[in-house]
């Protein structure tokens, strides 16, 4: 019987003590299962690292994408595999892996994977001592994440609509007419930009049931993809929104550039520090940043 740890974030939107107990009962039939609730920021990283050091086979992250990222940071480079149960608002990585967002269906999906136990190694990104599996954002989207995190009650109440409103407001108030001030180098790409998104997977986020795609060619089996903009006129907002939901044509916009399958990205500000987010969590501001691909850096339950 495989040894596993269930890491639960009880503050996540869809997580409750009662639901945790139901899932615990379901998983305990097929796993030698330990349970741990997170109590503070980066606690899931600490718990997952301890599980890997103890030689556990599997850590199951039950929470949102933030909980998942913390678990990744505890497991990266180890032989302990990651599994996910959706408990957050967007559950981007779950959806990208084909995991159902309905918790009952997701639990059944997980139980089937446990019975046919197989793992695979996937590429991840590394930035400033932090690993990510989805994306790293510099500029507009990081500033949007920062804005949403300052109002958690509105984020819980209005969810996707609050994030969209925050993105548009941030674009208009902070990035309208902003001159390029960040020098970006990625593969053959070298230019000054105002924003960049560095992705490990195709999905950037979800609005309701619609996938928002900023880097349409990104694949977790390949290198990192980079979308950047030299300028961000507010007249571009409607077209970019439509493109991110449907066509992907934003990568060919006049002020946009795209790099596919790169191993590293460097960014350096010529002036003010720039905001940074990883996997939807605000990391702070930097004046310089190096982003690297970590091949086969994480084991996933397949």
Secondary structure, DSSP 4 states (H G I P E B T S, - for coil): -EEEEEEE-TTSTT--HHHHHHHHHHHHTTEEEEEEE--STTHHHHHHHHHHHTT-SEEEEEE-HHHHHHHHHHHTTSSPEEEEEE-SSS-HHHHHTT--SSHHHHHHHHHHHHHT--EEEEEEEEETTEEESSEEEESHHHHHHHHHHT-HHHHHHHTHHHHHHHHHHHIIIIITTPPP-EEEEETTEEEEESEEEEESSSEEEEETTEEEES-TT--TTS-EEEEEES---GGGHHHHHHIIIII-GGGGSTTEEEEEEESEEEEEESSS-EEEEETTEEEEEESEEEEEEEEEEEEEE-
